[in-house]
Amino acid sequence: MLSAPNRLRRMRDVRAVVRRGISLSTQLFTLRANQKASPPPRFSFIVSNKVSKHAVVRNTIKRRLREIIRKRTDAFRQDADYAFIAKAPSATASFDALKGDVESILARLPRPSGAPAYRRSNSPVSKKPLS
């Protein structure tokens, strides 16, 4: 389980990430990232009824993602919040498939140290630094 400081708990914080964050997508999920003032990074996992009508399946996806992120927290930028939004194919994906998608997202994110700040633009994927 993720430690308490690494969890996005308030709904308004989750909404801020989803609305204002940059977006990176894979086949299994979409990652939204939004810059914040101070460390540590915080994470949220969103799995809707569109993914699966069964709570067991939705909770399994969240547990798998939490475990993958728990082991890789240090690879993410320390000054950002993240929301992982599951897509329908994640319901049948294996742990290794989810892990592979997280790794591919990590390769596309800016580096944790000395990286430019996130800013959303009109494009779905943006890595422009703040001025």
ABEGO torsion letter per residue (X at the ends): XBBAAABBABAAAAAAAAAABBBBBBAABBBBBBBBABOBBBBBBBBBAAABABAAAAAAAAAAAAAAAAAAAAABBAABBBBBBBBAAAAABBAAAAAAAAAAAAAABBBABGBBBBBBBABABBABBBX
